[in-house]
């Protein structure tokens, strides 16, 4: 099955999850920067989604490192990378990257809800849309 608007890199496979009763994408591999899903598949393209909330269902292995990058565009035409990861120990901004620590319970599905407008407001920016 082809996911038209996504680029899959490295160890990414579609599997059926018995708990969610849905097809999910499992990302494996040792190096997180080499194994990922990118939506949309071209980095310069935009999803054009303007709603300020993003919901992600995530499940990790207890020892696995992970990172999720969400790129947003502000009304000032600034691009901000909201990076969620269990690598980060504190919430901070480094250039155009907002590093947000995220610790998940391994082996359990968790819904992560992001208020993108609120996150941009904290940086003195006004949210426009997802990139």
C-alpha positions as a Markdown table, in Angstrom:
| # | Residue | x | y | z |
|---|---|---|---|---|
| 1 | Unk | 0.0 | 0.0 | 0.0 |
| 2 | Unk | 1.4 | 3.4 | -1.0 |
| 3 | Unk | 1.0 | 6.4 | 1.2 |
| 4 | Unk | 0.9 | 9.1 | -1.5 |
| 5 | Unk | 2.0 | 12.2 | 0.5 |
| 6 | Unk | 4.8 | 10.7 | 2.5 |
| 7 | Unk | 8.4 | 9.9 | 2.0 |
| 8 | Unk | 9.6 | 6.8 | 3.9 |
| 9 | Unk | 13.3 | 6.4 | 4.6 |
| 10 | Unk | 15.1 | 3.5 | 6.2 |
| 11 | Unk | 13.3 | 0.9 | 8.4 |
| 12 | Unk | 9.7 | 1.9 | 8.0 |
| 13 | Unk | 6.9 | -0.6 | 7.5 |
| 14 | Unk | 3.1 | -0.7 | 7.7 |
| 15 | Unk | 1.7 | -3.1 | 10.2 |
| 16 | Unk | -1.8 | -3.8 | 11.6 |
| 17 | Unk | -2.2 | -2.9 | 15.2 |
| 18 | Unk | -4.6 | -5.1 | 17.2 |
| 19 | Unk | -5.3 | -2.5 | 19.9 |
| 20 | Unk | -6.1 | 0.4 | 17.6 |
| 21 | Unk | -7.6 | -1.9 | 14.9 |
| 22 | Unk | -5.8 | 0.2 | 12.3 |
| 23 | Unk | -2.8 | 0.1 | 10.1 |
| 24 | Unk | 0.1 | 2.0 | 11.7 |
| 25 | Unk | 3.7 | 2.7 | 10.6 |
| 26 | Unk | 6.5 | 1.2 | 12.6 |
| 27 | Unk | 9.8 | 3.0 | 12.4 |
| 28 | Unk | 12.8 | 1.0 | 13.5 |
| 29 | Unk | 16.6 | 1.2 | 13.1 |
| 30 | Unk | 19.4 | 2.3 | 15.4 |
| 31 | Unk | 20.0 | 5.8 | 13.9 |
| 32 | Unk | 16.9 | 8.0 | 14.3 |
| 33 | Unk | 18.0 | 10.5 | 11.6 |
| 34 | Unk | 18.2 | 7.6 | 9.0 |
| 35 | Unk | 14.7 | 6.1 | 9.7 |
| 36 | Unk | 11.7 | 8.3 | 9.3 |
| 37 | Unk | 8.5 | 9.3 | 7.6 |
| 38 | Unk | 8.3 | 12.8 | 6.1 |
| 39 | Unk | 4.9 | 14.3 | 5.3 |
| 40 | Unk | 4.6 | 15.8 | 2.8 |
| 41 | Unk | 7.2 | 14.0 | 0.8 |
| 42 | Unk | 8.9 | 17.1 | -0.6 |
| 43 | Unk | 10.5 | 19.3 | 2.1 |
| 44 | Unk | 9.5 | 22.5 | 0.4 |
| 45 | Unk | 5.9 | 21.5 | 0.1 |
| 46 | Unk | 3.2 | 22.4 | 2.6 |
| 47 | Unk | 0.2 | 20.4 | 4.0 |
| 48 | Unk | -1.5 | 23.8 | 4.2 |
| 49 | Unk | -3.3 | 22.8 | 7.4 |
| 50 | Unk | -4.3 | 25.9 | 9.3 |
| 51 | Unk | -5.9 | 24.4 | 12.4 |
| 52 | Unk | -3.8 | 25.0 | 15.4 |
| 53 | Unk | -4.1 | 21.5 | 16.9 |
| 54 | Unk | -2.1 | 18.4 | 15.9 |
| 55 | Unk | -2.8 | 15.0 | 17.4 |
| 56 | Unk | -0.3 | 12.2 | 17.1 |
| 57 | Unk | -0.8 | 8.6 | 18.3 |
| 58 | Unk | 2.6 | 7.2 | 19.3 |
| 59 | Unk | 4.0 | 4.0 | 20.8 |
| 60 | Unk | 7.7 | 3.5 | 21.5 |
| 61 | Unk | 9.9 | 0.8 | 22.8 |
| 62 | Unk | 11.0 | 1.5 | 26.4 |
| 63 | Unk | 14.7 | 1.9 | 25.4 |
| 64 | Unk | 14.3 | 3.4 | 22.0 |
| 65 | Unk | 15.3 | 7.0 | 21.2 |
| 66 | Unk | 12.8 | 8.9 | 19.1 |
| 67 | Unk | 12.3 | 12.4 | 17.6 |
| 68 | Unk | 9.3 | 14.0 | 15.9 |
| 69 | Unk | 9.7 | 17.2 | 14.0 |
| 70 | Unk | 6.7 | 19.4 | 13.2 |
| 71 | Unk | 7.4 | 22.4 | 11.0 |
| 72 | Unk | 5.1 | 25.4 | 11.2 |
| 73 | Unk | 5.0 | 28.7 | 9.4 |
| 74 | Unk | 4.2 | 31.9 | 11.2 |
| 75 | Unk | 2.4 | 35.0 | 9.9 |
| 76 | Unk | 5.9 | 36.6 | 9.8 |
| 77 | Unk | 6.9 | 34.0 | 7.2 |
| 78 | Unk | 9.3 | 32.4 | 9.8 |
| 79 | Unk | 9.6 | 28.6 | 9.8 |
| 80 | Unk | 9.8 | 27.0 | 13.2 |
| 81 | Unk | 10.8 | 23.4 | 13.8 |
| 82 | Unk | 9.0 | 22.0 | 16.9 |
| 83 | Unk | 11.1 | 19.0 | 17.9 |
| 84 | Unk | 9.7 | 16.5 | 20.3 |
| 85 | Unk | 12.2 | 13.9 | 21.7 |
| 86 | Unk | 13.1 | 11.8 | 24.6 |
| 87 | Unk | 16.7 | 13.0 | 24.0 |
| 88 | Unk | 15.9 | 16.5 | 25.3 |
| 89 | Unk | 16.0 | 17.2 | 29.0 |
| 90 | Unk | 14.6 | 20.7 | 29.0 |
| 91 | Unk | 12.3 | 22.9 | 27.0 |
| 92 | Unk | 14.3 | 25.5 | 25.0 |
| 93 | Unk | 14.7 | 27.4 | 21.8 |
| 94 | Unk | 17.9 | 27.0 | 19.7 |
| 95 | Unk | 17.6 | 29.2 | 16.6 |
| 96 | Unk | 14.5 | 28.3 | 14.7 |
| 97 | Unk | 14.2 | 25.0 | 16.6 |
| 98 | Unk | 11.9 | 24.6 | 19.7 |
| 99 | Unk | 13.2 | 21.6 | 21.6 |
| 100 | Unk | 10.5 | 20.0 | 23.7 |
| 101 | Unk | 11.2 | 17.0 | 25.9 |
| 102 | Unk | 8.7 | 14.2 | 25.5 |
| 103 | Unk | 8.9 | 11.0 | 27.7 |
| 104 | Unk | 6.5 | 8.2 | 26.7 |
| 105 | Unk | 5.7 | 5.0 | 28.5 |
| 106 | Unk | 7.3 | 2.3 | 26.4 |
| 107 | Unk | 5.0 | -0.2 | 24.8 |
| 108 | Unk | 1.8 | 1.8 | 25.3 |
| 109 | Unk | -0.1 | 4.0 | 22.9 |
| 110 | Unk | -0.2 | 7.6 | 23.8 |
| 111 | Unk | -2.1 | 10.5 | 22.2 |
| 112 | Unk | 0.2 | 13.5 | 22.0 |
| 113 | Unk | -1.9 | 16.8 | 21.5 |
| 114 | Unk | 0.0 | 19.9 | 20.3 |
| 115 | Unk | -1.4 | 23.4 | 20.5 |
| 116 | Unk | 0.7 | 24.9 | 17.8 |
| 117 | Unk | -0.7 | 28.4 | 18.3 |
| 118 | Unk | 0.3 | 28.3 | 22.0 |
| 119 | Unk | 3.8 | 27.0 | 21.2 |
| 120 | Unk | 4.3 | 29.8 | 18.7 |
| 121 | Unk | 2.9 | 32.4 | 21.0 |
| 122 | Unk | 5.5 | 31.4 | 23.6 |
| 123 | Unk | 8.2 | 32.2 | 21.1 |
| 124 | Unk | 6.7 | 35.6 | 20.2 |
| 125 | Unk | 5.5 | 34.4 | 16.9 |
| 126 | Unk | 1.9 | 34.0 | 15.4 |
| 127 | Unk | 1.0 | 30.6 | 14.1 |
| 128 | Unk | -0.2 | 30.5 | 10.4 |
| 129 | Unk | -0.1 | 26.8 | 9.3 |
| 130 | Unk | 1.7 | 23.5 | 9.2 |
| 131 | Unk | 4.4 | 23.3 | 6.6 |
